[in-house]
Amino acid sequence: MMRIKTIAKKAPMEERKVNLFENSSAAEIKLEEVKKRDKELRKVPLRIDHRTIILVKPTNCNKAYADEVRHKFETGFSHTR
């Protein structure tokens, strides 16, 4: 008797982060994503070194702030302002 091997493929899942601390509807989850994206859009990129770029408020986009953040990265964020 010959057996035929079948392979079942799972359907591709939609990529999204799930908030495990609250039971939200799909509309509320979408609203949170839109709010997060809008919040990030109000920030501007600031280059710290040749390979590191962070998003900061437009008021913090200057060389002094870049130096301060670079120092925090070097010391491991152990010192705060």
VEXKOLDO-394946 format. One record per residue (C-alpha): residue in three letters; x, y, z. Coordinates in Angstrom, 2 decimals. Layout:
! residues N
<atom><aa>ALA</aa><c1>X</c1><c2>Y</c2><c3>Z</c3></atom>
...
! end
This chain:
! residues 81
<atom><aa>MET</aa><c1>0.00</c1><c2>0.00</c2><c3>0.00</c3></atom>
<atom><aa>MET</aa><c1>1.43</c1><c2>3.38</c2><c3>-1.04</c3></atom>
<atom><aa>ARG</aa><c1>1.10</c1><c2>6.33</c2><c3>1.35</c3></atom>
<atom><aa>ILE</aa><c1>0.78</c1><c2>9.87</c2><c3>0.04</c3></atom>
<atom><aa>LYS</aa><c1>2.41</c1><c2>12.50</c2><c3>2.16</c3></atom>
<atom><aa>THR</aa><c1>0.49</c1><c2>15.75</c2><c3>2.50</c3></atom>
<atom><aa>ILE</aa><c1>1.93</c1><c2>18.99</c2><c3>3.72</c3></atom>
<atom><aa>ALA</aa><c1>-0.35</c1><c2>21.53</c2><c3>5.36</c3></atom>
<atom><aa>LYS</aa><c1>0.71</c1><c2>25.15</c2><c3>5.22</c3></atom>
<atom><aa>LYS</aa><c1>-0.45</c1><c2>27.70</c2><c3>7.73</c3></atom>
<atom><aa>ALA</aa><c1>-2.07</c1><c2>30.86</c2><c3>6.47</c3></atom>
<atom><aa>PRO</aa><c1>0.19</c1><c2>33.91</c2><c3>6.74</c3></atom>
<atom><aa>MET</aa><c1>-0.49</c1><c2>35.93</c2><c3>9.86</c3></atom>
<atom><aa>GLU</aa><c1>-0.83</c1><c2>39.69</c2><c3>9.95</c3></atom>
<atom><aa>GLU</aa><c1>2.12</c1><c2>41.34</c2><c3>11.68</c3></atom>
<atom><aa>ARG</aa><c1>1.05</c1><c2>43.45</c2><c3>14.67</c3></atom>
<atom><aa>LYS</aa><c1>1.98</c1><c2>43.88</c2><c3>18.27</c3></atom>
<atom><aa>VAL</aa><c1>-0.62</c1><c2>42.75</c2><c3>20.76</c3></atom>
<atom><aa>ASN</aa><c1>-1.14</c1><c2>44.53</c2><c3>24.04</c3></atom>
<atom><aa>LEU</aa><c1>-1.36</c1><c2>41.69</c2><c3>26.56</c3></atom>
<atom><aa>PHE</aa><c1>-2.51</c1><c2>43.93</c2><c3>29.39</c3></atom>
<atom><aa>GLU</aa><c1>-5.89</c1><c2>44.83</c2><c3>27.96</c3></atom>
<atom><aa>ASN</aa><c1>-8.58</c1><c2>43.11</c2><c3>25.96</c3></atom>
<atom><aa>SER</aa><c1>-9.20</c1><c2>45.55</c2><c3>23.09</c3></atom>
<atom><aa>SER</aa><c1>-11.27</c1><c2>45.42</c2><c3>19.97</c3></atom>
<atom><aa>ALA</aa><c1>-9.62</c1><c2>45.65</c2><c3>16.55</c3></atom>
<atom><aa>ALA</aa><c1>-10.77</c1><c2>49.27</c2><c3>16.19</c3></atom>
<atom><aa>GLU</aa><c1>-9.11</c1><c2>50.27</c2><c3>19.47</c3></atom>
<atom><aa>ILE</aa><c1>-5.88</c1><c2>48.53</c2><c3>18.47</c3></atom>
<atom><aa>LYS</aa><c1>-5.86</c1><c2>50.38</c2><c3>15.13</c3></atom>
<atom><aa>LEU</aa><c1>-6.50</c1><c2>53.67</c2><c3>16.93</c3></atom>
<atom><aa>GLU</aa><c1>-3.50</c1><c2>53.07</c2><c3>19.21</c3></atom>
<atom><aa>GLU</aa><c1>-1.32</c1><c2>52.32</c2><c3>16.16</c3></atom>
<atom><aa>VAL</aa><c1>-2.41</c1><c2>55.55</c2><c3>14.48</c3></atom>
<atom><aa>LYS</aa><c1>-1.73</c1><c2>57.55</c2><c3>17.65</c3></atom>
<atom><aa>LYS</aa><c1>1.74</c1><c2>56.02</c2><c3>17.97</c3></atom>
<atom><aa>ARG</aa><c1>2.56</c1><c2>56.73</c2><c3>14.31</c3></atom>
<atom><aa>ASP</aa><c1>1.38</c1><c2>60.36</c2><c3>14.65</c3></atom>
<atom><aa>LYS</aa><c1>3.47</c1><c2>60.80</c2><c3>17.77</c3></atom>
<atom><aa>GLU</aa><c1>6.57</c1><c2>59.47</c2><c3>15.99</c3></atom>
<atom><aa>LEU</aa><c1>5.94</c1><c2>61.73</c2><c3>12.99</c3></atom>
<atom><aa>ARG</aa><c1>6.30</c1><c2>64.80</c2><c3>15.18</c3></atom>
<atom><aa>LYS</aa><c1>9.90</c1><c2>63.81</c2><c3>15.91</c3></atom>
<atom><aa>VAL</aa><c1>12.96</c1><c2>64.40</c2><c3>13.77</c3></atom>
<atom><aa>PRO</aa><c1>16.05</c1><c2>62.21</c2><c3>13.27</c3></atom>
<atom><aa>LEU</aa><c1>19.28</c1><c2>63.12</c2><c3>15.08</c3></atom>
<atom><aa>ARG</aa><c1>22.55</c1><c2>61.41</c2><c3>14.16</c3></atom>
<atom><aa>ILE</aa><c1>24.54</c1><c2>60.34</c2><c3>17.22</c3></atom>
<atom><aa>ASP</aa><c1>27.41</c1><c2>58.65</c2><c3>15.40</c3></atom>
<atom><aa>HIS</aa><c1>28.06</c1><c2>57.19</c2><c3>11.95</c3></atom>
<atom><aa>ARG</aa><c1>25.60</c1><c2>54.33</c2><c3>12.49</c3></atom>
<atom><aa>THR</aa><c1>23.15</c1><c2>55.54</c2><c3>15.15</c3></atom>
<atom><aa>ILE</aa><c1>20.19</c1><c2>57.80</c2><c3>14.47</c3></atom>
<atom><aa>ILE</aa><c1>17.51</c1><c2>58.50</c2><c3>17.09</c3></atom>
<atom><aa>LEU</aa><c1>14.17</c1><c2>60.31</c2><c3>16.92</c3></atom>
<atom><aa>VAL</aa><c1>13.98</c1><c2>63.43</c2><c3>19.08</c3></atom>
<atom><aa>LYS</aa><c1>11.74</c1><c2>66.44</c2><c3>19.53</c3></atom>
<atom><aa>PRO</aa><c1>12.60</c1><c2>69.28</c2><c3>17.15</c3></atom>
<atom><aa>THR</aa><c1>13.71</c1><c2>71.42</c2><c3>20.11</c3></atom>
<atom><aa>ASN</aa><c1>16.35</c1><c2>68.79</c2><c3>21.03</c3></atom>
<atom><aa>CYS</aa><c1>17.79</c1><c2>68.49</c2><c3>17.53</c3></atom>
<atom><aa>ASN</aa><c1>21.19</c1><c2>70.11</c2><c3>18.15</c3></atom>
<atom><aa>LYS</aa><c1>24.84</c1><c2>69.19</c2><c3>18.68</c3></atom>
<atom><aa>ALA</aa><c1>24.73</c1><c2>69.68</c2><c3>22.46</c3></atom>
<atom><aa>TYR</aa><c1>21.89</c1><c2>67.17</c2><c3>22.84</c3></atom>
<atom><aa>ALA</aa><c1>23.67</c1><c2>64.72</c2><c3>20.52</c3></atom>
<atom><aa>ASP</aa><c1>26.78</c1><c2>64.95</c2><c3>22.70</c3></atom>
<atom><aa>GLU</aa><c1>24.69</c1><c2>64.41</c2><c3>25.84</c3></atom>
<atom><aa>VAL</aa><c1>22.99</c1><c2>61.31</c2><c3>24.41</c3></atom>
<atom><aa>ARG</aa><c1>26.32</c1><c2>59.96</c2><c3>23.10</c3></atom>
<atom><aa>HIS</aa><c1>27.73</c1><c2>60.30</c2><c3>26.62</c3></atom>
<atom><aa>LYS</aa><c1>24.71</c1><c2>58.44</c2><c3>28.04</c3></atom>
<atom><aa>PHE</aa><c1>25.26</c1><c2>55.61</c2><c3>25.55</c3></atom>
<atom><aa>GLU</aa><c1>28.93</c1><c2>55.38</c2><c3>26.54</c3></atom>
<atom><aa>THR</aa><c1>28.18</c1><c2>55.30</c2><c3>30.28</c3></atom>
<atom><aa>GLY</aa><c1>25.24</c1><c2>52.95</c2><c3>30.00</c3></atom>
<atom><aa>PHE</aa><c1>22.53</c1><c2>55.44</c2><c3>31.03</c3></atom>
<atom><aa>SER</aa><c1>23.68</c1><c2>55.26</c2><c3>34.65</c3></atom>
<atom><aa>HIS</aa><c1>23.70</c1><c2>59.04</c2><c3>34.98</c3></atom>
<atom><aa>THR</aa><c1>20.56</c1><c2>61.07</c2><c3>34.49</c3></atom>
<atom><aa>ARG</aa><c1>20.12</c1><c2>64.79</c2><c3>34.11</c3></atom>
! end
